[in-house]
Amino acid sequence: MKSKPWVAQRYQMNKDILTICKSGHPWIFRSHVSSAIEVFEAGQLLRLVDANNQTWGYGLYDPDGLIAIRILKEGKNPPENNWFSKRLDQILEKRAHLRNYTDAFRAVHGENDGFPGVVIDIYGKTGVLQTYSASVDSLGRYLASLIVEKLQLENLIWKIPTKRASKTKVQDLRVLRGHLPAKVCFREGKMNLTVEIGSGQKSGAFLDLRALRKWISSQKLHGKRVLNLFSYTGTLGLAAEVAGAKEIWNVDISKGALETAQKVHVLNIKKHRPVVADVFEWLKSLPEKEKFDLIIVDPPQMTSQVAQVPVALRAYRQLYSLSLKHLNDRGILVAACCTSRISRPKFKETVCPIVSPPLKLIKTLQPEDDHPVGFQEGDYLKILIFEN
Ligand SMILES: C[S@@+](CC[C@H](N)C(=O)[O-])C[C@H]1O[C@@H](n2cnc3c(N)ncnc32)[C@H](O)[C@@H]1O
């Protein structure tokens, strides 16, 4: 795509596909396409035409997985270099205000920004590209090269998401520009955070939790005890410490993540207690006398399969009823869910009956403008805050 123009191949849509395209959904599932599409290779640009041979738009073909076509552009004209660059300018403009508060943000948020399967996170002068399928690798690399120029980045790292890398055995980390820094420091308001891009989960840090870090750091937690479940590298624990908490327990199954937390996200080491444990088991054995004023529950994605949703919902119910036993009077419970298969209303209707009464829902947090929601599955992160 960099040097040669993209040569689109014509693909005639059936009625079902046209209906999906018109609905604004960015994915055409394999069950909707005919086997004729199999002649194309991964990443082929398709010119999607209707029954009257009129061009509706353009998409990228994927020979593997559930999604066969990812929609890239609507309209008669093919995507050209100028189109990508202009679109990126618009996207970056929407994030401009965030950069007063932080130098780490998501520059491209996949389908939600109109660039399917491509995520680009920025940490200071380092960009991290993630591509969720081979069919969007060249799209991702091209967008990342434009971002490098626009933001004057020094380093560009290409990280293949863990699930894809382990399935396909593709190399999971490549330096496309500059070098891979062992650590990158970035700021968020009055907090200094650190990310280890090479060893960290996803692009290294959970930028989508910025709104929660902001909220926690603005609370009055002087003299309070905090239980941070599924803490990863303890950025929420740091937010609690900044808010004055006297004691913070960070619990995670990853010893490495907790070691990083202790090294980089702690102001007064005496206040923090790292616990390496499976939260589900650990909560069952935690003595009931251990009470906390703020309990944060931020588990990983529980499933990507529709059939597994009831099991995931059971796990959420179990987590909240176990956590509730350890909440002080007037305490706060933060319930987060990043399972995109569980809708916002479903999550609310699952958690609310478990915790309220006695708890009252006092706030719902939305991700910030670098995590826009462009379609239903894109609304993956739900954060509910309850007070006792
Ligand atoms: C969504 S991330 C949490 C992000 C974190 N709250 C932060 O502030 O960056 C989920 C975390 O859950 C951890 N994890 C996954 N399964 C676990 C389990 N059964 N018990 C404890 N931790 C677990 C992972 O190691 C990961 O760090």
The ligand as an ORCA input file, in Angstrom:
! r2SCAN-3c Opt
* xyz 0 1
  C      -8.072     -5.854     32.763
  S      -6.532     -6.275     33.477
  C      -6.555     -5.243     34.887
  C      -5.999     -3.865     34.643
  C      -5.719     -3.127     35.921
  N      -6.897     -2.911     36.729
  C      -4.970     -1.812     35.712
  O      -5.233     -0.877     36.486
  O      -4.133     -1.698     34.799
  C      -6.850     -7.851     34.179
  C      -5.759     -8.407     35.097
  O      -6.302     -9.597     35.681
  C      -5.253    -10.513     35.915
  N      -5.887    -11.827     36.108
  C      -6.441    -12.628     35.180
  N      -7.037    -13.689     35.777
  C      -6.855    -13.545     37.125
  C      -7.245    -14.290     38.268
  N      -7.985    -15.406     38.162
  N      -6.884    -13.826     39.475
  C      -6.139    -12.700     39.591
  N      -5.760    -11.947     38.550
  C      -6.112    -12.360     37.324
  C      -4.338    -10.338     34.733
  O      -3.016    -10.733     35.084
  C      -4.467     -8.821     34.468
  O      -3.415     -8.160     35.115
*
